[in-house]
């Protein structure tokens, strides 16, 4: 089973991101579930949502305490919430920012998790460019597909288009593709640096 925990703030599409990821996995023939966990239900309040994907039926329903991946939609949560609690030693970290892990004060993550599993992505900037709104969820799903290989970009785009009708769906699918391309370029750079 592959478990993902999303952290963000109300109004950023954290719950939608988990739902779209679960639909994408389901469309690829896998079992999936998604559900949120709210504190106070208001715009700007911290929100956590979860997604599980497996090749077998998923019977557990509790919150994801030991995720295989953590997606952080709002970088301001870094000093407010224990974002990486329970993360697998070979887990993935994807943070919505144009800053580096060093600039975020998270350089120690490189000693705790495999370097190729750690990434930042300017998802809000990508969303502004393609969607016209600062909603990073669709872009982060494209970045997640590139980072982990757990889901294909095509499945993410189909699920996005099914969730968001018409032009909005198309623009969000484009944002996912743009983020996927950014992550692909970064991965190539990491591979090149490792072989030199």
GIFEN-V618918 format. One record per helix or strand of 3 or more residues. SS is the DSSP state (H for helix, E for strand). FROM is the first residue (numbers start at 1). TO is the last residue. Records with the same first field share a line. If there is no record, write none. Layout:
BEGIN
SS->FROM-TO + FROM-TO
END
This chain:
BEGIN
E->2-9 + 31-38 + 46-54 + 69-72 + 92-96 + 118-121
H->14-27 + 75-77 + 109-112 + 115-117 + 123-130 + 137-148 + 153-163 + 166-195
END
